[in-house]
Amino acid sequence: VSAYTLEYQVRIAFLQRGALRYLAKTDPLTGLLNRGAINHKLSQLVEYAFREQKTITLMLADVDYFKPYNDCYGHLEGDRCLQAVAAALGRNCQRPLDFVGRYGGEEFLLLWFDAAPKEAAGFAHRAKDSIEELRIPHFDSDISEQVTISGGMVTGVPSQPEQAEAILQQADQCLYRAKESGRNRVIIQDLGDENSIIALVK
């Protein structure tokens, strides 16, 4: 009996440690990677992409007019909206090194690894379409009667191994420009060239 009890306790402790590790990396609302896990994984992939000279395509996406959505429909519906958006965006990154995470609030990060830069516009179109296909009503939006997203995307081969933060900053600037220019669109730049706009996806 004592041997069985000891084995049972060891197994329970193992499962609890696994659950804690999972929770430490996962956003509890959406089940996606949380910000800490995103930053860790992004740093690893940027270093790997630099070493192997592979392309990284990164997109920051923001749900348009999400505060008015919460004010109009309530926070429970806001949570359901974010869960639906997370699931839809998650279906856009299916290859082994691709991933999606919740970067914070109503902002999400999508990364495609080792895809040709010419594929970036297609990724942006599919991400936007996947949200619009949800047809979530949003009558307090200034641009649409349903939930939409804005995005900032950068694509290219990292020029140094510790470039993750700079990539995030450039994508964030693209996202800001997408919002300022009308929302419900994705601005795409070459990695490292903040003056370029290689595509505008509406």
Residue, then its C-alpha position, 0 to 999 in steps of 0.5 A: v500500500s505504501a509503495y502504491t501511495l508513493e507512486y501515486q504521489v509521484r505521478i500526481a506531482f509530475l502531472q502538476r509540474g506539467a500543468l504549471r509549465y503549460l499555464a506559465k506559457t499559455d494565455p488562460l483566455t485564448g489558450l494561445l502562447n502568452r507574451g512571455a512565451i512569445n518573446h522567448k520563442l521569437s528570440q530563438l527563431v530569430e537567432y535560428a533564422f539569422r544562422e540559417q539565413k531563413t525568412i521570418t514573416l511577423m504580423l502584429a494584429d489588433v482587433d479594431y475598436f475593441k473598447p467600444y465592442n466591450d462597452c456595447y456588448g459587455h465583457l463576457e461577449g468581449d471575451r468570447c470575441l477574443q476567443a473566436v479571433a484567437a481560434a481563427l488566427g491560430r488556423n493561419c499558422q499550421r506548420p511546425l515553426d509557425f505560431v500565434g500568440r496573444y501579445g496583450g489585450e486585443e493584440f495578437l502576434l502571428l509568425w511564419f517561418d521560412a516562407a518566401p517574402k512574396e507570400a506575405a500579402g497572401f498571409a495578410h489576406r488570409a488572416k484578415d479574411s479569417i476574422e471577417e468570415l466569423r461575421i461577429p456583429h460590431f455595430d459600434s465600429d466606425i469602419s464595419e458592422q462586424v469585427t475586423i482587424s488591423g495589422g502591421m507585418v514585416t518580412g525578411v532575413p534577420s541581419q543579426p541574431e539578437q533582432a527580435e525586439a527591433i522586428l517587433q518594434q517595426a511591426d508595431q510601427c506598421l500596425y500604428r500606421a495601419k490604424e492611422s490610415g483607416r484601420n481594417r488593413v495590413i501594412i507590410q514592410d521589408l524587414g529593416d527598411e522602415n520607409s518601405i511599404i511593399a504591400l497594403v492589404k485591405 
